[in-house]
Amino acid sequence: MEDKEFSDIIALISRQTGIIPRESHKSGILNFIEKRKKEIDLGGLDYYNYIILNKSELDILLNNATVNETYFFREEAQFSLLKTKLLPELQSKLGTSPVKIWSAAASSGEEIYSLYLLASSLGIKTECIATDINTSVLEKCESGTYKANSVKAVDGAKFNYLLSPYFTQNKAVQIPKEICAKIERNKINLSKPESIFPKNVNLVFIRNVFVYFTVEMRKAILQKIVDDSLAPDGYIFLSMNEIATIDSTIIPKGLEKCSDGNVFYFHKKVT
Ligand SMILES: C[S@@+](CC[C@H](N)C(=O)[O-])C[C@H]1O[C@@H](n2cnc3c(N)ncnc32)[C@H](O)[C@@H]1O
């Protein structure tokens, strides 16, 4: 493929998603494009111009240009803090109202089911929303069907007992349909200012996606979550690596960085 064709496609992906792909990520995108070009009739166009003229191809490209690595109870220390402190506190503040939880770069759903199963095990009612830019991972979330590699033997293992009723052969997981149906799923592009974020959320998980964005994009998304989405007294969790890179100059007013042991998170102050 021509260098220009590839760099135009990478620039298009960045404009559409905010993602700035690293070299290793770019080679995965290149492999997809090479494969895709053999499957379709480009009608004499290069792939970039084909996408520009065939809008449905853009979704196909974007569904294959994201990194979707995830697993159940990832970063289990965060789930421990939710279990012992934050979820019970939220419930006692909210009374009979459900705790509203948003997994904002949900990938195939292991994160939102982990949150749902943990809260349910504590007798806490939730309203759960899973969103992603990638529609094929959201379909996987809807199916609730996972291979054994979504369950880890080290990180997350402390909470794998919550999955045990749903293990099928070889430690694969099938989340029951009744539970799958409780999760609202939507395509939301975090990078677009016009995207409509869920309202009045008590707990936002937005983990392992900031790593792909510029500092300016991280700042804008954090601000939009605080302005449009997060309820007073609500919490935002990034991955531990990501929160370590958030400089105090990009933390929106009204949001405080808190820690409990080695777990860091954001809390929206009550005004
Ligand atoms: C590595 S996965 C993280 C999954 C899960 N949050 C976790 O930490 O295990 C990153 C996800 O971010 C999604 N993503 C990338 N850019 C996005 C954007 N602009 N808006 C919404 N989701 C995006 C990808 O499709 C992918 O599913």
Ligand as a Chemical Component Dictionary entry (heavy atoms), coordinates in Angstrom:
data_LIG
# 
_chem_comp.id                   LIG 
_chem_comp.type                 NON-POLYMER 
_chem_comp.pdbx_formal_charge   0 
_chem_comp.three_letter_code    LIG 
# 
loop_
_chem_comp_atom.comp_id 
_chem_comp_atom.atom_id 
_chem_comp_atom.alt_atom_id 
_chem_comp_atom.type_symbol 
_chem_comp_atom.charge 
_chem_comp_atom.model_Cartn_x 
_chem_comp_atom.model_Cartn_y 
_chem_comp_atom.model_Cartn_z 
_chem_comp_atom.pdbx_ordinal 
LIG C1  C1  C 0  -8.648  -1.643 25.785 1  
LIG S1  S1  S 1  -10.380 -1.539 25.693 2  
LIG C2  C2  C 0  -10.776 -1.216 27.399 3  
LIG C3  C3  C 0  -11.894 -2.110 27.905 4  
LIG C4  C4  C 0  -12.199 -1.962 29.395 5  
LIG N1  N1  N 0  -12.563 -0.610 29.728 6  
LIG C5  C5  C 0  -11.021 -2.404 30.230 7  
LIG O1  O1  O 0  -10.337 -1.553 30.805 8  
LIG O2  O2  O -1 -10.768 -3.610 30.329 9  
LIG C6  C6  C 0  -10.562 0.092  24.965 10 
LIG C7  C7  C 0  -11.932 0.316  24.343 11 
LIG O3  O3  O 0  -12.058 1.718  24.046 12 
LIG C8  C8  C 0  -12.871 1.825  22.891 13 
LIG N2  N2  N 0  -12.687 3.161  22.289 14 
LIG C9  C9  C 0  -11.610 3.628  21.615 15 
LIG N3  N3  N 0  -11.835 4.884  21.206 16 
LIG C10 C10 C 0  -13.076 5.218  21.623 17 
LIG C11 C11 C 0  -13.866 6.389  21.495 18 
LIG N4  N4  N 0  -13.443 7.465  20.847 19 
LIG N5  N5  N 0  -15.100 6.378  22.055 20 
LIG C12 C12 C 0  -15.560 5.285  22.710 21 
LIG N6  N6  N 0  -14.860 4.152  22.856 22 
LIG C13 C13 C 0  -13.624 4.126  22.322 23 
LIG C14 C14 C 0  -12.385 0.688  22.011 24 
LIG O4  O4  O 0  -13.320 0.346  21.023 25 
LIG C15 C15 C 0  -12.139 -0.421 23.044 26 
LIG O5  O5  O 0  -13.242 -1.295 23.140 27 
# 
loop_
_chem_comp_bond.comp_id 
_chem_comp_bond.atom_id_1 
_chem_comp_bond.atom_id_2 
_chem_comp_bond.value_order 
_chem_comp_bond.pdbx_ordinal 
LIG C1  S1  SING 1  
LIG S1  C2  SING 2  
LIG S1  C6  SING 3  
LIG C2  C3  SING 4  
LIG C3  C4  SING 5  
LIG C4  N1  SING 6  
LIG C4  C5  SING 7  
LIG C5  O1  DOUB 8  
LIG C5  O2  SING 9  
LIG C6  C7  SING 10 
LIG C7  O3  SING 11 
LIG C7  C15 SING 12 
LIG O3  C8  SING 13 
LIG C8  N2  SING 14 
LIG C8  C14 SING 15 
LIG N2  C9  SING 16 
LIG N2  C13 SING 17 
LIG C9  N3  DOUB 18 
LIG N3  C10 SING 19 
LIG C10 C11 SING 20 
LIG C10 C13 DOUB 21 
LIG C11 N4  SING 22 
LIG C11 N5  DOUB 23 
LIG N5  C12 SING 24 
LIG C12 N6  DOUB 25 
LIG N6  C13 SING 26 
LIG C14 O4  SING 27 
LIG C14 C15 SING 28 
LIG C15 O5  SING 29 
# 
